[in-house]
Amino acid sequence: MSSLQVLSELEVVDRGPDWLFVRLRPDEEVLDGLAGRLWALLEKHFIYRLVLEMDEIDILPSKLIGQLVMLNKRVLSQGGALRLCGLREGCIESLRICRLEQALPNYDCREDAVRGLASTKPR
C-alpha cells in the first residue's frame, strides 16, 4: 500500500476503483475547513466515496464532528458515501450521544467499510 499524497493532517492511503481511503491525523489546529479540503480531494480524484481511517484519533471534538457532518451532506448530494473506520470506543460514544451513529457509520476496517458490513463486536 503506497501513499498517493500527503497533506498536513490528511494522508491519502489508497485509492480503489470507486473509493478513496484517507487517514485523518489528530491536529485540532487544522479542523477549520477540513470538510472543504476533503471535498477538494474527492473532486480531484473524481470519487465521491470516502473511507476515513480514524484509528489515530483519540477524541472527537465538536468541531471535527461538525466538519464530518458538513462533508457527509456534500458527499450524499453527489450520490456518494462517507464511512469511518477504526474509531475508538470514546469516539463512537461521542457519535452516539450526538445521534450520528447512523449518519456517520463506523466499521472495524476499511474492507468492512467498503462492503458496509456492521461490526460483529458486542457493544
PyMOL commands that set and color helices and strands:
alter all, ss='L'
color gray80, all
select helices_A, chain A and resi 28-30+34-45+62-77+89-97+110-115
alter helices_A, ss='H'
color red, helices_A
select strands_A, chain A and resi 5-6+10-15+20-24+49-53+81-85+106-107
alter strands_A, ss='S'
color yellow, strands_A
deselect
rebuild
show_as cartoon
